[in-house]
């Protein structure tokens, strides 16, 4: 799919990309219904889709599905490995959920991505200590975060995906929900290719 996009001239030789995750509803229930039930009714788990998105075209370069709510960082490696296999990446943007030295090291040392801009979390103790590790320390410099504002492009891609396909999955079993999420990613890319 990504090779086809590159041959059609939709994708550049190397991408500027962002990584993020979104939750999907596991059943069709209106927000008004949940609001009316209040604290008596809460959905405890939901399918969580993590993608790497090309910022120029909004093509999804890699994806991973897990059960949420959970922290974002563990989904970073499988998603990035898939994305880097599909398309060379020059710069990766990510929010604070992916702030970990091993994520920077994976991109820069193993996958050959020269620039990773991942926002740094605040210290839990409230101090303004600089991170001890080199890549996270680099992110505290203001000039290292130039271009981070374009991370909104992946939010736009998620919004488009949910407007077209809805925010709820039709599948009921976990295996089928994983398949449906993968089909959403594939269909999203096919629709972008068809528009060329």
Backbone as CSV, one residue per row, in Angstrom:
resi,resn,N_x,N_y,N_z,CA_x,CA_y,CA_z,C_x,C_y,C_z
1,UNK,0.825,-1.205,0.000,0.000,0.000,0.000,0.866,1.265,0.000
2,UNK,1.837,1.300,0.932,2.710,2.475,1.029,3.592,2.580,-0.213
3,UNK,4.046,1.420,-0.736,4.855,1.433,-1.952,4.043,1.984,-3.127
4,UNK,2.754,1.639,-3.179,1.883,2.148,-4.236,1.740,3.667,-4.125
5,UNK,1.572,4.153,-2.901,1.452,5.600,-2.683,2.724,6.317,-3.119
6,UNK,3.888,5.692,-2.864,5.151,6.293,-3.269,5.292,6.304,-4.787
7,UNK,4.871,5.199,-5.441,4.977,5.134,-6.906,4.030,6.122,-7.586
8,UNK,2.898,6.446,-6.936,1.961,7.422,-7.498,2.383,8.866,-7.211
9,UNK,3.451,9.026,-6.438,3.931,10.364,-6.106,3.206,10.995,-4.934
10,UNK,2.372,10.214,-4.230,1.642,10.749,-3.080,2.559,10.889,-1.870
11,UNK,3.437,9.902,-1.671,4.368,9.926,-0.540,5.742,10.377,-1.001
12,UNK,6.429,11.189,-0.200,7.818,11.532,-0.537,8.740,10.342,-0.265
13,UNK,9.998,10.478,-0.642,10.969,9.401,-0.404,11.141,9.136,1.090
14,UNK,11.134,10.202,1.886,11.228,10.074,3.348,10.148,10.942,3.975
15,UNK,9.525,10.436,5.028,8.363,11.108,5.615,8.700,11.873,6.882
16,UNK,7.880,12.863,7.126,7.804,13.509,8.439,6.524,12.969,9.041
17,UNK,6.606,12.313,10.195,5.468,11.556,10.719,5.190,11.895,12.174
18,UNK,4.015,11.471,12.631,3.624,11.626,14.033,3.011,10.317,14.505
19,UNK,3.129,10.053,15.797,2.533,8.864,16.392,1.531,9.294,17.459
20,UNK,0.388,8.620,17.487,-0.625,8.905,18.502,-1.593,7.730,18.575
21,UNK,-2.451,7.761,19.575,-3.434,6.688,19.771,-4.813,7.289,19.949
22,UNK,-5.834,6.506,19.610,-7.218,6.916,19.810,-8.021,5.723,20.312
23,UNK,-9.019,6.002,21.119,-9.902,4.944,21.602,-11.132,4.845,20.715
24,UNK,-11.626,3.632,20.545,-12.831,3.392,19.759,-13.878,2.751,20.658
25,UNK,-15.136,3.072,20.414,-16.210,2.476,21.210,-16.382,1.022,20.797
26,UNK,-16.608,0.165,21.783,-16.777,-1.254,21.474,-18.244,-1.613,21.262
27,UNK,-19.134,-0.636,21.380,-20.556,-0.870,21.119,-21.226,0.448,20.753
28,UNK,-22.375,0.360,20.128,-23.113,1.554,19.714,-24.037,2.001,20.842
29,UNK,-23.597,2.952,21.637,-24.411,3.537,22.686,-24.231,5.041,22.596
30,UNK,-25.321,5.780,22.617,-25.215,7.226,22.451,-24.556,7.875,23.667
31,UNK,-23.853,8.967,23.423,-23.220,9.721,24.513,-24.280,10.256,25.482
32,UNK,-25.441,10.604,24.942,-26.516,11.111,25.792,-26.964,10.028,26.775
33,UNK,-27.072,8.783,26.299,-27.478,7.672,27.158,-26.482,7.491,28.307
34,UNK,-25.185,7.539,27.991,-24.155,7.385,29.023,-24.219,8.545,30.002
35,UNK,-24.445,9.764,29.491,-24.532,10.935,30.360,-25.718,10.814,31.313
36,UNK,-26.853,10.301,30.797,-28.044,10.145,31.634,-27.825,9.116,32.741
37,UNK,-27.072,8.064,32.444,-26.798,7.050,33.460,-25.810,7.544,34.509
38,UNK,-25.017,8.520,34.151,-24.065,9.101,35.090,-23.022,8.093,35.536
39,UNK,-22.715,8.100,36.825,-21.657,7.238,37.356,-22.093,5.780,37.456
40,UNK,-23.383,5.494,37.247,-23.847,4.109,37.376,-23.354,3.215,36.256
41,UNK,-22.970,3.813,35.120,-22.628,2.996,33.955,-21.385,3.550,33.290
42,UNK,-20.304,2.771,33.310,-19.069,3.196,32.672,-18.520,2.045,31.849
43,UNK,-17.977,2.368,30.673,-17.297,1.350,29.891,-15.863,1.271,30.407
44,UNK,-15.487,0.106,30.917,-14.178,0.001,31.551,-13.061,-0.226,30.535
45,UNK,-13.318,-0.957,29.460,-12.276,-1.202,28.465,-12.796,-0.847,27.073
46,UNK,-11.863,-0.607,26.181,-12.212,-0.262,24.806,-11.028,-0.589,23.909
47,UNK,-11.247,-0.802,22.611,-10.138,-1.002,21.680,-9.373,0.312,21.487
48,UNK,-8.061,0.210,21.511,-7.209,1.395,21.372,-6.310,1.206,20.152
49,UNK,-6.394,2.140,19.212,-5.644,2.070,17.965,-4.505,3.085,17.991
50,UNK,-3.282,2.601,17.839,-2.102,3.462,17.763,-1.613,3.462,16.327
51,UNK,-1.371,4.642,15.756,-0.892,4.721,14.373,0.273,5.701,14.248
52,UNK,1.072,5.472,13.211,2.068,6.442,12.761,1.524,7.006,11.464
53,UNK,1.429,8.332,11.392,0.777,9.001,10.263,1.758,9.934,9.563
54,UNK,1.812,9.862,8.233,2.586,10.815,7.450,1.886,12.167,7.542
55,UNK,2.602,13.221,7.924,1.976,14.518,8.179,1.509,15.229,6.914
56,UNK,2.117,14.946,5.790,1.741,15.615,4.551,0.483,15.019,3.938
57,UNK,0.405,13.696,3.904,-0.687,13.011,3.190,-1.759,12.433,4.101
58,UNK,-1.459,12.293,5.400,-2.335,11.634,6.380,-2.457,10.130,6.142
59,UNK,-1.543,9.546,5.360,-1.508,8.091,5.210,-1.026,7.460,6.504
60,UNK,-1.632,6.350,6.896,-1.188,5.616,8.075,-0.062,4.678,7.651
61,UNK,1.124,4.861,8.237,2.312,4.083,7.867,2.456,2.818,8.696
62,UNK,1.900,2.814,9.886,1.966,1.648,10.769,0.872,1.735,11.801
63,UNK,0.443,0.579,12.324,-0.636,0.592,13.323,-0.472,-0.561,14.298
64,UNK,-1.091,-0.405,15.453,-1.091,-1.446,16.486,-2.387,-1.307,17.280
65,UNK,-3.018,-2.427,17.602,-4.283,-2.421,18.343,-4.070,-3.105,19.692
66,UNK,-4.580,-2.485,20.758,-4.522,-3.094,22.088,-5.809,-2.738,22.837
67,UNK,-5.911,-3.183,24.074,-7.080,-2.881,24.895,-6.752,-1.708,25.811
68,UNK,-7.587,-0.679,25.789,-7.400,0.488,26.639,-8.388,0.457,27.793
69,UNK,-8.264,1.321,28.758,-7.245,2.360,28.866,-5.906,1.798,29.337
70,UNK,-4.836,2.304,28.775,-3.484,1.914,29.164,-2.530,3.029,28.741
71,UNK,-1.316,2.977,29.271,-0.328,3.988,28.898,0.083,3.778,27.445
72,UNK,0.514,4.852,26.794,0.820,4.811,25.360,2.169,4.177,25.037
73,UNK,3.148,4.341,25.900,4.525,3.985,25.575,4.746,2.535,25.119
74,UNK,4.106,1.519,25.709,4.363,0.142,25.250,3.966,-0.120,23.798
75,UNK,3.059,0.661,23.250,2.649,0.466,21.850,3.587,1.165,20.868
76,UNK,4.533,1.933,21.390,5.441,2.697,20.533,6.286,1.780,19.649
77,UNK,6.927,0.780,20.261,7.865,-0.064,19.513,7.203,-0.855,18.385
78,UNK,6.116,-1.625,18.646,5.542,-2.382,17.522,5.015,-1.495,16.395
79,UNK,4.469,-0.335,16.748,3.941,0.574,15.730,5.072,1.179,14.908
80,UNK,6.137,1.598,15.573,7.264,2.214,14.873,8.017,1.206,14.017
81,UNK,8.162,-0.028,14.489,8.845,-1.049,13.693,8.097,-1.286,12.382
82,UNK,6.770,-1.342,12.462,5.968,-1.534,11.259,6.078,-0.326,10.324
83,UNK,5.996,0.879,10.893,6.047,2.097,10.079,7.405,2.243,9.388
84,UNK,8.488,1.989,10.124,9.830,2.130,9.553,10.093,1.082,8.474
85,UNK,9.456,-0.071,8.597,9.589,-1.102,7.567,8.877,-0.675,6.280
86,UNK,7.773,0.066,6.428,6.992,0.503,5.267,7.538,1.749,4.590
87,UNK,8.089,2.679,5.385,8.485,3.976,4.827,9.627,4.571,5.642
88,UNK,10.700,5.047,4.980,11.758,5.756,5.712,11.201,7.055,6.321
89,UNK,11.602,7.333,7.553,11.081,8.502,8.279,12.246,9.407,8.662
90,UNK,12.107,10.701,8.394,13.137,11.687,8.742,12.913,12.300,10.117
91,UNK,11.645,12.481,10.480,11.349,13.131,11.761,10.068,12.539,12.326
92,UNK,10.062,12.283,13.622,8.888,11.724,14.293,8.457,12.647,15.427
93,UNK,7.163,12.960,15.460,6.592,13.781,16.525,5.719,12.903,17.413
94,UNK,5.754,13.148,18.711,4.918,12.387,19.634,4.592,13.215,20.867
95,UNK,3.474,12.881,21.520,3.108,13.623,22.728,3.771,13.014,23.965
96,UNK,3.417,13.519,25.144,4.071,13.121,26.389,3.869,11.652,26.743
97,UNK,2.844,11.030,26.153,2.603,9.616,26.422,3.744,8.723,25.954
98,UNK,4.552,9.210,25.018,5.659,8.419,24.467,7.016,8.889,24.986
99,UNK,7.007,9.728,26.026,8.238,10.279,26.576,8.997,9.206,27.364
100,UNK,9.977,8.604,26.720,10.859,7.623,27.362,12.153,7.581,26.563
101,UNK,13.254,7.469,27.255,14.557,7.459,26.579,14.664,6.292,25.601
102,UNK,14.110,5.131,25.965,14.229,3.967,25.077,13.459,4.174,23.771
103,UNK,12.409,5.014,23.767,11.696,5.305,22.524,12.554,6.160,21.584
104,UNK,13.220,7.162,22.159,14.155,7.975,21.362,15.278,7.094,20.809
105,UNK,15.829,6.242,21.684,16.960,5.402,21.275,16.551,4.427,20.175
106,UNK,15.345,3.857,20.269,14.861,2.940,19.232,14.840,3.641,17.873
107,UNK,14.280,4.843,17.853,14.171,5.575,16.591,15.530,5.978,16.052
108,UNK,16.348,6.571,16.883,17.598,7.154,16.394,18.694,6.122,16.163
109,UNK,18.789,5.140,17.044,19.905,4.202,16.958,19.566,2.946,16.158
110,UNK,18.330,2.471,16.252,17.977,1.224,15.575,17.284,1.461,14.229
111,UNK,16.376,2.428,14.170,15.597,2.642,12.955,16.172,3.726,12.045
112,UNK,17.189,4.444,12.489,17.840,5.442,11.645,17.023,6.696,11.410
113,UNK,16.156,7.047,12.361,15.370,8.281,12.262,16.194,9.391,12.917
114,UNK,16.653,10.392,12.154,17.586,11.379,12.714,16.982,12.320,13.751
115,UNK,15.662,12.540,13.702,15.057,13.514,14.611,13.788,12.958,15.238
116,UNK,13.736,12.982,16.565,12.515,12.610,17.290,12.157,13.767,18.212
117,UNK,10.935,14.260,18.076,10.462,15.359,18.929,9.297,14.823,19.746
118,UNK,9.588,14.436,20.971,8.581,13.882,21.881,8.546,14.773,23.113
119,UNK,7.380,15.310,23.405,7.246,16.229,24.544,7.659,15.546,25.845
120,UNK,8.299,16.297,26.723,8.794,15.755,27.996,7.746,15.959,29.084
121,UNK,7.482,14.884,29.843,6.547,14.975,30.976,7.155,15.813,32.091
122,UNK,6.283,16.424,32.869,6.752,17.158,34.047,7.151,16.163,35.123
123,UNK,8.063,16.564,35.983,8.458,15.704,37.095,7.298,15.540,38.060
124,UNK,7.147,14.364,38.621,6.044,14.108,39.547,6.244,14.840,40.873
125,UNK,7.486,15.158,41.221,7.736,15.838,42.494,7.623,17.357,42.383
126,UNK,7.316,17.867,41.180,7.094,19.295,41.007,8.349,20.117,40.807
127,UNK,9.525,19.490,40.820,10.758,20.249,40.630,11.003,20.483,39.139
128,UNK,11.924,21.366,38.836,12.242,21.674,37.437,13.568,21.037,37.035
129,UNK,13.812,19.847,37.516,15.044,19.148,37.175,15.073,18.797,35.698
130,UNK,16.265,18.885,35.130,16.436,18.461,33.749,16.559,16.948,33.723
131,UNK,16.024,16.296,32.686,16.168,14.837,32.585,17.648,14.437,32.541
132,UNK,17.961,13.279,33.095,19.350,12.826,33.171,19.812,12.172,31.871
133,UNK,18.885,11.664,31.072,19.260,10.938,29.858,19.408,11.896,28.672
134,UNK,20.299,11.580,27.718,20.658,12.575,26.693,19.534,12.991,25.748
135,UNK,18.752,12.051,25.222,17.718,12.421,24.251,16.582,13.199,24.913
136,UNK,16.172,12.772,26.115,15.115,13.505,26.826,15.621,14.885,27.252
137,UNK,16.886,14.962,27.609,17.473,16.250,27.995,17.463,17.207,26.800
138,UNK,17.741,16.664,25.622,17.730,17.485,24.410,16.350,18.091,24.158
139,UNK,15.282,17.361,24.518,13.916,17.844,24.288,13.552,19.041,25.169
140,UNK,14.305,19.281,26.222,14.030,20.434,27.088,14.498,21.744,26.458
141,UNK,15.390,21.654,25.458,15.823,22.871,24.767,14.723,23.315,23.820
142,UNK,14.435,24.611,23.797,13.330,25.111,22.978,13.577,24.920,21.490
143,UNK,14.831,25.039,21.044,15.103,24.897,19.618,14.951,23.444,19.143
144,UNK,14.985,22.482,20.065,14.820,21.073,19.693,13.365,20.762,19.360
145,UNK,12.441,21.601,19.817,11.006,21.333,19.622,10.399,22.117,18.465
146,UNK,11.230,22.716,17.625,10.719,23.459,16.465,10.004,22.483,15.538
147,UNK,8.791,22.811,15.162,8.015,21.936,14.279,7.068,21.016,15.007
148,UNK,7.119,21.010,16.353,6.243,20.123,17.120,4.769,20.481,16.918
149,UNK,4.491,21.728,16.590,3.112,22.180,16.401,2.367,21.451,15.299
150,UNK,3.088,20.825,14.382,2.426,20.095,13.296,1.861,18.751,13.736
151,UNK,2.013,18.409,15.014,1.485,17.132,15.510,-0.038,17.069,15.393
152,UNK,-0.688,18.226,15.265,-2.154,18.247,15.143,-2.619,17.521,13.883
153,UNK,-1.738,17.335,12.911,-2.129,16.667,11.664,-2.640,15.244,11.919
154,UNK,-2.049,14.550,12.883,-2.508,13.182,13.169,-3.883,13.218,13.834
155,UNK,-4.148,14.248,14.634,-5.484,14.396,15.219,-6.513,14.619,14.118
156,UNK,-6.126,15.380,13.098,-7.005,15.618,11.962,-7.290,14.316,11.216
157,UNK,-6.273,13.461,11.070,-6.458,12.170,10.393,-7.401,11.277,11.189
158,UNK,-7.257,11.259,12.518,-8.176,10.484,13.366,-9.600,11.006,13.239
159,UNK,-9.746,12.322,13.234,-11.069,12.937,13.131,-11.740,12.547,11.821
160,UNK,-10.975,12.608,10.743,-11.522,12.220,9.432,-11.940,10.750,9.438
161,UNK,-11.100,9.904,10.007,-11.390,8.474,10.066,-12.679,8.200,10.831
162,UNK,-12.864,8.876,11.952,-14.066,8.646,12.766,-15.311,9.267,12.141
163,UNK,-15.148,10.365,11.419,-16.301,10.947,10.727,-16.789,10.018,9.617
164,UNK,-15.850,9.390,8.906,-16.219,8.524,7.793,-16.729,7.157,8.255
165,UNK,-16.083,6.566,9.248,-16.391,5.192,9.642,-17.111,5.081,10.982
166,UNK,-17.277,6.199,11.681,-17.904,6.167,12.997,-16.889,5.871,14.087
167,UNK,-17.267,6.150,15.321,-16.342,5.941,16.437,-16.554,4.593,17.114
168,UNK,-17.583,3.839,16.687,-17.875,2.544,17.305,-17.583,1.406,16.337
169,UNK,-17.057,0.327,16.878,-16.809,-0.869,16.077,-18.066,-1.732,16.057
170,UNK,-18.242,-2.496,14.978,-19.378,-3.400,14.880,-19.055,-4.778,15.454
171,UNK,-17.788,-5.149,15.435,-17.385,-6.476,15.920,-17.548,-6.570,17.431
172,UNK,-17.823,-7.767,17.917,-18.044,-7.970,19.352,-16.875,-8.678,20.032
173,UNK,-16.255,-9.650,19.369,-15.141,-10.365,19.998,-13.849,-9.578,19.804
174,UNK,-12.887,-9.803,20.701,-11.638,-9.060,20.656,-10.878,-9.328,19.357
175,UNK,-10.840,-10.572,18.905,-10.145,-10.896,17.662,-10.754,-10.151,16.478
176,UNK,-12.071,-10.136,16.399,-12.734,-9.453,15.293,-12.589,-7.938,15.392
177,UNK,-12.511,-7.404,16.613,-12.279,-5.965,16.781,-10.890,-5.578,16.285
178,UNK,-9.892,-6.455,16.520,-8.553,-6.201,15.995,-8.574,-6.174,14.466
179,UNK,-9.291,-7.143,13.883,-9.405,-7.186,12.424,-10.102,-5.933,11.900
180,UNK,-11.147,-5.513,12.574,-11.892,-4.340,12.112,-11.035,-3.079,12.176
181,UNK,-10.231,-2.946,13.226,-9.328,-1.794,13.320,-8.313,-1.814,12.183
182,UNK,-7.774,-2.984,11.873,-6.825,-3.103,10.762,-7.495,-2.766,9.437
183,UNK,-8.743,-3.179,9.274,-9.490,-2.851,8.053,-9.757,-1.354,7.944
184,UNK,-9.988,-0.696,9.073,-10.181,0.758,9.069,-8.925,1.464,8.567
185,UNK,-7.763,1.005,9.042,-6.484,1.594,8.609,-6.294,1.379,7.108
186,UNK,-6.552,0.163,6.643,-6.399,-0.158,5.221,-7.358,0.665,4.365
187,UNK,-8.614,0.754,4.784,-9.620,1.502,4.021,-9.290,2.995,4.003
188,UNK,-8.818,3.504,5.129,-8.397,4.912,5.214,-7.335,5.204,4.142
189,UNK,-6.323,4.331,4.058,-5.255,4.523,3.072,-5.762,4.366,1.644
190,UNK,-6.649,3.386,1.418,-7.189,3.180,0.074,-7.990,4.395,-0.394
191,UNK,-8.749,4.999,0.506,-9.534,6.181,0.137,-8.628,7.355,-0.230
192,UNK,-7.508,7.507,0.488,-6.568,8.570,0.136,-5.923,8.303,-1.222
193,UNK,-5.608,7.036,-1.486,-5.023,6.676,-2.780,-6.019,6.885,-3.924
194,UNK,-7.284,6.566,-3.676,-8.308,6.708,-4.708,-8.546,8.171,-5.075
195,UNK,-8.262,9.070,-4.141,-8.491,10.505,-4.381,-7.391,11.131,-5.240
196,UNK,-6.306,10.406,-5.469,-5.182,10.970,-6.256,-5.558,11.021,-7.715
